[in-house]
Amino acid sequence: MTRRIDRQPETAADTRFFDLRESGYTGWIDQDGYAVAGPPAWPTSTADTADTAEAAEAADGDGDGDEW
């Protein structure tokens, strides 16, 4: 029996994921099916976000103000 929506056999990570959810866990789960304390590191200030946006636009290079 599988709990995957595509009916493929469950991997070990799938089993851990579904077991956590069925036990009532509502927190973060990583790609390997383990409970984690929170999301990965995100920019914590607007300065960090602005630097990231500017770097993305610089990499984009078309000067239209978007990052893609």
N, C-alpha and C positions, 0 to 999 in steps of 0.2 A: 504494500500500500504506500502511496505517496501523497504528500500534502501540497506538492507543487502544482501550480495552475496549469502547467503544460504537460502534466502527468509523466514527466521524466523521473527516473529514480532519484531519490534524495541523495545528495552528497553529505559528507559529515558536517559541513558548514550549514547546509539546509536543515539538517536535523537539529543542530544546536539552535538555529534561528527559530524554528517552529516550536521547539520545546520551551524556549524563553518566552515567546509570545503566549503560548497556551498556559504557562504558569502565572501569567498576569504581568509580566515585565513589560513596561512601556517606554523604557529608556533607549538610549543609543545602542546599536549593535554594529560591530565592524563587519568587513567583508568576509571574515572567516567565521562569523556566527557567534562571536564572543561579546558579552556585555561590556560596554565601555562607559567611562564617567561622563563623556561629553563629546562634542564635535571636535574635529581636528582644529589646529590653531587657525584663527581667522584674524584679519586686521582688527586691532582694538581701538584705533583712533581714526578720526577723519584724515589726519595727515598720512597715516599708513594707506588708507583707501585712496586718497588723492595720488600718492606716489604710484600706487598700483595702476590706477586708471591712466596716469600720464605715461607710464612705461608701456602699457598696452597700446595706447594711441601711437607712441613713438615706434613701436614694433609694427603697427599697422601701416603707418607712414603715408596715408593718403590725405591727411590734414582735414578731414571732414568732421572731426569731433567724436566719432564713434570708435569703438575698439575692434571692429571687425571689418 
